Amino acid sequence: MQRKKKWTKKKLLIIISVLIATFMTSVETTIVTTALPSILSSLHGLALQSWVFATYLLTTTLSTPIYGKLSDRIGRKPIFLFGLAVFTLGSMACGLATNIGLLIAARALQGLGAGAIMPITFTLIADIFPLEERSNMMAWNNTAWGISALIGPIIGGFIVDQLSWHWIFFINVPLGMIVFILIYFGYRDPVQQTTTLKMDYFGSSWLALFLISLLVTLQLLSDPKINYSLLIIGLVIIVISFVLFIRTEKNASDPVIPLKLFKSWTFSAQILTALLLSGIQFGFQIYFPMWLQSIYKVSATVAGLAITPGPIAWLITSFFVGALIKHLAPKFITIPIVIIQFAFYLVLVCSSVSLPIVWFYVIAGVTGAGLGIIITMNTVVAQAIVPKENVGVASSMITLGRTLGQTVMTGIFGFVFNLTLNLEHNHYPQINPKLLNSVISSKNASAVHLSSELVREINQILLTAFHNVFYLTLILFVIIIIVNMCDKLNKPIVMKNK
């Protein structure tokens, strides 16, 4: 009895560590977003503002699959502690940055640490909890993400107003130290370290080149003034590096990403579904507030509240995953939910400028509720159907898929939105890009005096751009449905990595 109690206490310490680590890495995005205007003003870095996020995302994406592979071979504990130390050091460096270049470099260091923390938190849960408990633990882990999404902007605003922007990074230092101590003393690594580790240097290099070229090309794609020559060069590098990566991995004795895992369509479907839904998630988080500010002229605070039903619904519905996967095959969970989401977004693309604001809250809630079930299930299923020695890789693939989905679709959504604006305003000679930029924010729009006819025309241009973004979302929903219909698994999952 005493032994059971002791083990329960260890589980509690580990799950607390996982929750803090998840909160620490996920709040980084929302809290930095809030503080970014102050940071840019202080460091005079407006021209390089996009790289504050892009660099963090780039190094996170590059390192995630490599850390996942190493955690299966060297062990979860040393890789997690290494990533935690790097992230904490990067946070300290961000807070100490005296110019925008140093901040971007420090953000790159932060991303290298986050690439280990995010996927291994899922792997730690898989290691210490059986399948029947795992989905609930994933749901609790989602609460840390949800809390960060809700209170991150509030914390960021408070810190900037009362202290300075430097402290939004410094607060990660004590949190990182607490998690480091808890994991170091409380976690026993189930992976036996091997002395015959062979790093797949060529595969890792081609993967790195592919991801770098992909992310940089997407940055070019989202720029309103696209350099098409650089875009074509980027696309060529993407194709060549991807082909060479696949060829290298097929011949590697210990590949960084075992391609054999993707022979299971059920596994591939989980990765693709998480990738596409994560892109959709970023779409509504970016364009709902922009829609409400530019057309409805509500304040930034009210517009931001329109997406809060999403994380709240995500937290609630993720606790139902355990019961669902016991009785249904993954595709019979995903397809009905996506069809419901499709129906609500269809209302959005058929709307006029007078669509009641409450619809945005409802659609945000439906989006979050669906993602809470499906993405939590994607993680549990991907871990459950692979051999035990590949659980770390499976976790990193889900994390990589979600990160890539957010990055890729943010770039594509931005391209569609900007292209629509450029094409539409050509039909109205009195409307130019500078005028559209001035009215996209409700705060700036109040200082611009326009005739009612001009306001109507501007709203129509913006509405067309928003509609096209969400037409693309409808296409993504259809792709998700087709991907899951191709999955031949018609029964609840059976755990392989016992």
C-alpha positions in Angstrom: 0.0 0.0 0.0 2.9 2.3 0.9 4.6 1.6 -2.4 1.5 2.5 -4.3 1.1 5.7 -2.5 4.8 6.6 -3.2 4.3 5.9 -6.9 1.2 8.0 -7.0 3.1 10.9 -5.4 5.8 10.6 -8.1 3.1 10.6 -10.9 1.7 13.8 -9.3 5.1 15.5 -9.3 5.7 14.5 -12.9 2.3 15.7 -14.1 2.8 19.0 -12.3 6.2 19.3 -14.0 4.6 18.6 -17.4 1.8 21.1 -16.8 4.3 23.9 -15.8 6.6 23.1 -18.8 3.6 23.1 -21.2 2.4 26.4 -19.8 5.8 27.9 -19.9 6.3 27.2 -23.6 2.8 27.8 -24.8 2.3 31.1 -23.0 5.5 32.4 -24.7 3.5 33.1 -27.9 0.5 34.9 -26.3 2.5 36.9 -23.8 5.1 38.0 -26.4 2.3 39.0 -28.8 0.9 41.4 -26.2 4.3 42.9 -25.3 5.6 43.1 -28.9 4.7 46.8 -29.5 6.7 47.8 -26.4 9.6 45.6 -27.4 9.8 47.0 -30.9 9.5 50.5 -29.7 12.3 50.0 -27.1 14.6 48.1 -29.5 13.7 50.1 -32.7 13.0 46.8 -34.5 9.8 47.3 -36.5 11.4 46.3 -39.8 12.4 42.9 -38.3 9.3 42.3 -36.1 8.2 39.1 -38.0 11.5 37.4 -37.2 10.8 37.6 -33.5 8.3 34.9 -34.0 9.6 33.3 -37.2 13.1 32.5 -35.7 11.6 30.9 -32.6 9.3 28.8 -34.8 12.1 27.9 -37.2 14.4 26.5 -34.5 11.6 24.7 -32.7 10.5 23.0 -36.0 14.0 22.1 -36.9 14.9 20.5 -33.6 11.6 18.7 -32.8 12.1 15.5 -34.9 15.7 15.2 -33.8 14.9 15.5 -30.1 12.1 12.9 -30.6 14.5 10.5 -32.1 17.2 11.1 -29.4 14.6 10.6 -26.6 13.8 7.1 -27.9 17.6 6.2 -28.0 19.3 8.2 -25.3 16.3 8.6 -23.0 13.6 11.1 -22.2 15.2 12.6 -19.1 18.5 13.8 -20.4 16.9 15.3 -23.6 14.1 16.9 -21.7 16.5 18.4 -19.1 18.8 19.6 -21.9 15.9 21.3 -23.7 14.7 22.8 -20.5 18.1 24.3 -19.7 18.5 25.7 -23.2 15.0 27.2 -23.1 15.6 28.8 -19.7 19.0 30.1 -20.8 17.3 31.5 -24.0 14.6 33.2 -21.9 17.3 34.9 -19.8 19.1 36.0 -22.9 15.8 37.4 -24.4 15.3 39.5 -21.2 18.8 40.8 -21.4 18.7 41.7 -25.1 19.7 45.3 -25.8 18.9 45.3 -29.6 16.6 43.5 -32.0 19.4 41.4 -33.4 20.3 40.0 -30.0 16.6 39.4 -29.2 16.1 37.4 -32.4 19.2 35.3 -31.7 18.0 34.6 -28.2 14.6 33.6 -29.5 16.4 31.1 -31.7 18.0 29.6 -28.6 14.6 29.5 -26.9 13.2 27.7 -29.9 15.9 25.0 -29.7 14.9 24.3 -26.1 11.1 24.4 -26.9 11.7 21.8 -29.6 12.6 19.3 -26.9 10.1 20.3 -24.2 6.9 20.3 -26.2 7.0 16.7 -27.7 8.6 15.1 -24.7 5.9 16.3 -22.4 3.5 14.1 -24.4 6.1 11.2 -24.3 6.4 11.5 -20.5 2.7 11.1 -20.2 2.7 8.1 -22.5 5.6 6.5 -20.4 3.9 6.7 -17.0 0.2 6.4 -17.8 -1.6 3.4 -19.4 -3.8 4.0 -22.4 -7.0 4.1 -20.4 -5.6 7.0 -18.3 -3.6 8.7 -21.0 -6.3 10.7 -22.7 -7.4 12.3 -19.4 -3.8 13.2 -18.7 -3.5 14.7 -22.2 -6.7 16.7 -21.4 -5.1 18.0 -18.2 -2.0 19.0 -20.2 -4.4 20.8 -22.5 -5.6 22.9 -19.5 -2.1 24.4 -19.2 -2.3 25.4 -22.9 -5.8 26.7 -22.5 -4.9 28.8 -19.4 -1.9 30.2 -21.2 -4.1 31.2 -24.1 -6.6 32.9 -21.8 -4.3 34.7 -19.3 -1.2 35.2 -21.4 -2.3 38.5 -22.9 -3.5 39.7 -19.4 -0.1 38.7 -17.8 1.8 40.3 -20.7 -0.1 43.6 -20.5 0.3 43.7 -16.7 4.0 43.0 -16.8 4.6 45.6 -19.5 2.5 48.2 -17.7 3.9 47.6 -14.2 7.5 46.4 -14.8 9.0 46.3 -18.3 8.9 43.9 -21.3 12.1 42.3 -20.1 10.2 40.5 -17.3 8.0 38.6 -19.7 11.1 36.5 -20.4 12.6 36.6 -17.0 9.5 34.9 -15.4 10.4 31.7 -17.3 13.7 31.3 -15.4 12.3 30.3 -12.0 9.6 28.1 -13.7 12.3 26.4 -15.7 14.4 25.8 -12.6 11.4 24.3 -10.7 10.6 21.9 -13.5 14.3 20.9 -13.9 14.5 20.0 -10.2 11.2 18.0 -10.2 12.1 16.0 -13.2 15.8 15.4 -12.2 14.8 14.0 -8.8 11.3 12.6 -9.5 11.4 11.0 -12.9 12.9 7.5 -13.6 13.7 7.1 -17.3 12.2 3.9 -18.8 14.5 4.1 -21.8 17.8 2.2 -21.5 20.5 4.4 -22.9 22.4 2.9 -25.8 26.1 3.2 -26.5 25.7 2.4 -30.1 23.7 5.4 -31.2 24.1 6.3 -34.8 23.1 9.8 -35.8 21.4 10.2 -39.2 23.5 13.2 -40.1 22.6 13.2 -43.8 18.9 12.7 -43.2 18.9 15.4 -40.5 20.7 17.8 -42.8 18.3 17.4 -45.7 15.4 17.6 -43.2 16.8 20.9 -41.8 17.3 22.3 -45.3 13.7 21.3 -46.3 12.2 22.9 -43.1 14.4 26.1 -43.4 13.5 26.6 -47.0 9.8 25.9 -46.3 9.5 28.4 -43.5 11.6 31.1 -45.2 9.5 30.7 -48.4 6.3 31.0 -46.4 7.6 34.2 -44.9 8.1 35.5 -48.4 4.7 34.3 -49.4 3.0 36.2 -46.6 4.8 39.5 -47.6 2.4 41.8 -49.5 5.3 42.7 -51.9 6.3 39.2 -53.0 9.7 38.7 -54.6 8.7 36.0 -57.1 12.3 35.2 -58.1 13.2 34.3 -54.5 9.9 32.5 -54.2 10.6 30.2 -57.1 14.2 29.5 -55.8 12.7 28.6 -52.4 10.1 26.3 -54.0 12.9 24.5 -56.0 15.0 24.0 -52.9 11.9 22.7 -51.0 11.3 20.0 -53.6 14.9 19.0 -54.0 15.6 18.8 -50.3 12.4 16.8 -49.7 13.2 14.3 -52.4 16.7 13.8 -51.1 15.5 13.5 -47.5 13.1 10.7 -48.5 15.8 8.9 -50.5 18.3 9.2 -47.6 15.8 8.0 -45.0 14.9 4.9 -47.0 18.6 3.8 -46.9 19.5 4.9 -43.4 20.1 2.2 -40.8 18.7 4.4 -38.0 16.7 7.2 -39.7 15.8 10.4 -37.8 12.2 9.8 -39.0 11.3 6.1 -39.6 9.3 6.2 -42.8 7.9 2.8 -42.0 5.6 4.4 -39.5 3.8 6.2 -42.3 3.0 2.8 -43.9 0.2 2.8 -41.4 -2.5 5.0 -42.9 -4.1 5.4 -39.4 -0.8 6.9 -38.1 -0.4 9.1 -41.2 -4.0 10.3 -40.9 -3.4 11.4 -37.3 -0.4 13.5 -38.4 -2.2 15.0 -41.4 -5.4 15.8 -39.4 -3.4 17.5 -36.6 -1.5 19.5 -39.2 -4.5 20.7 -41.1 -6.6 21.4 -38.0 -3.8 23.4 -36.4 -3.7 25.5 -39.5 -7.4 26.1 -39.3 -7.0 27.0 -35.6 -4.5 29.7 -36.4 -6.8 30.9 -39.2 -9.7 31.7 -36.9 -7.4 33.1 -34.2 -5.8 35.6 -36.6 -8.8 36.6 -38.8 -11.7 36.6 -36.4 -10.3 39.6 -34.4 -9.2 41.3 -37.6 -12.7 40.8 -39.1 -14.4 42.3 -36.0 -12.1 45.3 -35.8 -12.1 46.2 -39.5 -15.7 45.7 -40.3 -17.6 45.9 -37.0 -15.2 48.6 -35.6 -15.2 46.9 -32.1 -12.2 47.5 -29.8 -9.1 45.2 -29.9 -10.1 43.8 -26.5 -13.6 42.9 -27.6 -12.3 41.4 -30.8 -9.8 39.3 -28.9 -12.6 38.0 -26.7 -14.2 36.5 -29.8 -11.7 33.6 -29.8 -11.9 32.8 -26.1 -14.7 30.3 -26.5 -12.2 28.2 -28.5 -9.7 27.3 -25.7 -12.5 27.1 -23.1 -14.4 24.5 -25.2 -11.1 22.7 -26.0 -10.4 22.2 -22.3 -13.9 20.8 -21.7 -14.2 18.4 -24.7 -10.7 17.0 -24.4 -11.8 15.1 -21.2 -14.3 13.1 -23.4 -11.6 11.6 -25.6 -10.9 8.6 -23.3 -14.5 7.4 -23.5 -14.8 8.0 -27.2 -11.6 6.0 -28.3 -12.7 3.0 -26.2 -15.8 2.6 -28.4 -15.1 4.2 -31.8 -12.4 4.0 -34.4 -10.6 7.4 -34.8 -12.2 8.2 -38.2 -15.7 7.7 -36.7 -14.8 10.4 -34.2 -13.1 12.8 -36.6 -15.4 12.8 -39.6 -18.7 13.8 -37.8 -17.0 16.6 -35.9 -15.4 18.0 -39.0 -18.7 17.9 -40.9 -20.3 19.9 -38.1 -17.4 22.4 -38.2 -17.8 22.6 -42.0 -21.5 23.5 -41.6 -20.7 26.4 -39.3 -17.9 27.8 -41.4 -20.2 27.6 -44.5 -22.5 30.1 -42.7 -19.4 32.3 -42.2 -18.4 32.4 -45.9 -22.1 33.1 -47.0 -22.4 36.0 -44.5 -22.8 39.7 -45.2 -21.3 42.6 -43.3 -24.3 42.4 -40.9 -23.7 38.9 -39.6 -24.5 39.1 -35.8 -21.3 39.1 -33.8 -22.6 36.3 -31.6 -21.9 34.0 -34.6 -18.2 34.5 -34.2 -18.3 33.4 -30.6 -20.4 30.3 -31.5 -18.0 29.3 -34.4 -15.0 29.8 -32.1 -16.6 27.5 -29.6 -17.4 24.9 -32.2 -13.9 25.1 -33.5 -12.3 24.7 -30.1 -14.7 21.9 -29.1 -13.8 19.9 -32.2 -10.1 20.5 -31.8 -10.1 19.5 -28.2 -11.4 16.1 -29.1 -9.6 15.4 -32.4 -6.1 16.8 -31.7 -6.0 15.1 -28.2 -7.1 11.9 -29.9 -4.5 12.3 -32.6 -1.7 12.3 -30.0 -3.1 9.3 -28.0 -3.7 7.2 -31.2 -0.3 8.0 -32.8 1.5 7.0 -29.6 -0.6 3.9 -29.1 -0.2 2.3 -32.6 3.6 2.5 -32.8 6.1 0.2 -31.2 7.4 1.3 -27.8 10.8 2.3 -29.1 9.1 4.8 -31.4 6.8 6.6 -29.0 9.1 9.6 -28.8 9.2 9.9 -32.6 5.4 9.6 -32.7 5.0 12.4 -30.2 7.5 14.6 -32.1 5.7 13.9 -35.4 2.4 15.2 -33.9 4.2 18.3 -32.5 6.0 18.8 -35.8 2.7 18.4 -37.7 0.9 21.0 -35.6 3.8 23.5 -35.8 4.1 23.0 -39.6 0.4 23.3 -40.0 0.3 26.6 -38.1 3.3 27.9 -40.1 2.2 26.7 -43.5 -1.4 27.8 -43.3 -0.5 31.2 -41.7 1.6 31.9 -44.8 -1.0 30.6 -47.2 -3.9 32.4 -45.5 -1.8 35.6 -45.6 -1.1 35.1 -49.3 -4.8 34.6 -50.1 -5.9 37.6 -48.0 -3.3 40.0 -49.4 -3.8 38.8 -53.0 -7.6 39.3 -52.6 -7.1 42.9 -51.3 -4.7 43.7 -54.2 -7.1 42.4 -56.8 -10.3 43.9 -55.3 -9.1 47.4 -54.6 -8.1 47.8 -58.3 -11.8 48.0 -59.0 -12.1 51.0 -56.8 -9.7 53.8 -57.9 -10.3 55.9 -54.7 -9.2 53.0 -52.5 -5.5 52.2 -52.1 -3.5 49.8 -49.8 -2.5 52.7 -47.5 -6.2 53.4 -46.8 -7.0 49.7 -46.3 -4.1 49.5 -43.8 -5.5 52.4 -41.9 -8.9 50.9 -41.4 -7.9 47.3 -40.5 -7.5 48.4 -36.9 -10.6 49.9 -35.2 -8.4 52.2 -33.2 -6.8 53.7 -36.3 -10.1 53.7 -38.2 -11.7 56.1 -35.8 -9.2 58.8 -36.8 -10.0 58.4 -40.5 -13.1 60.3 -41.8 -14.7 58.5 -44.7 -18.0 58.9 -46.6 -20.6 56.2 -46.1 -20.2 55.1 -49.7 -16.4 54.6 -49.3 -17.0 52.7 -46.0 -19.4 50.4 -47.8 -16.9 49.7 -50.6 -14.0 49.1 -48.1 -16.1 46.8 -46.1 -17.0 44.8 -49.2 -13.3 44.5 -50.2 -12.4 43.3 -46.7 -15.4 40.9 -46.6 -14.3 39.3 -49.8 -10.8 38.8 -48.5 -12.1 37.2 -45.3 -14.5 35.0 -47.3 -11.7 33.7 -49.4 -9.6 32.9 -46.3 -12.5 30.8 -45.0 -13.3 29.3 -48.3 -9.8 27.8 -48.1 -10.7 26.6 -44.6 -13.7 24.7 -46.1 -11.3 23.0 -48.5 -9.1 22.0 -45.6 -12.1 20.4 -43.9 -12.9 18.4 -47.0 -9.3 17.2 -47.2 -9.5 16.1 -43.6 -12.7 14.2 -44.3 -11.2 12.4 -47.3 -7.9 11.6 -45.4 -9.9 9.9 -42.6 -12.3 8.1 -45.0 -9.3 6.4 -46.5 -8.3 5.0 -43.1 -9.3 1.3 -43.1 -9.4 1.0 -39.3 -13.0 0.4 -38.3 -12.5 -0.6 -34.7 -11.3 1.1 -31.6 -7.5 1.3 -31.4 -5.5 -1.5 -29.8 -2.4 -0.5 -27.9 0.9 -1.9 -29.3 3.5 -0.3 -27.0 2.5 -1.9 -23.7 
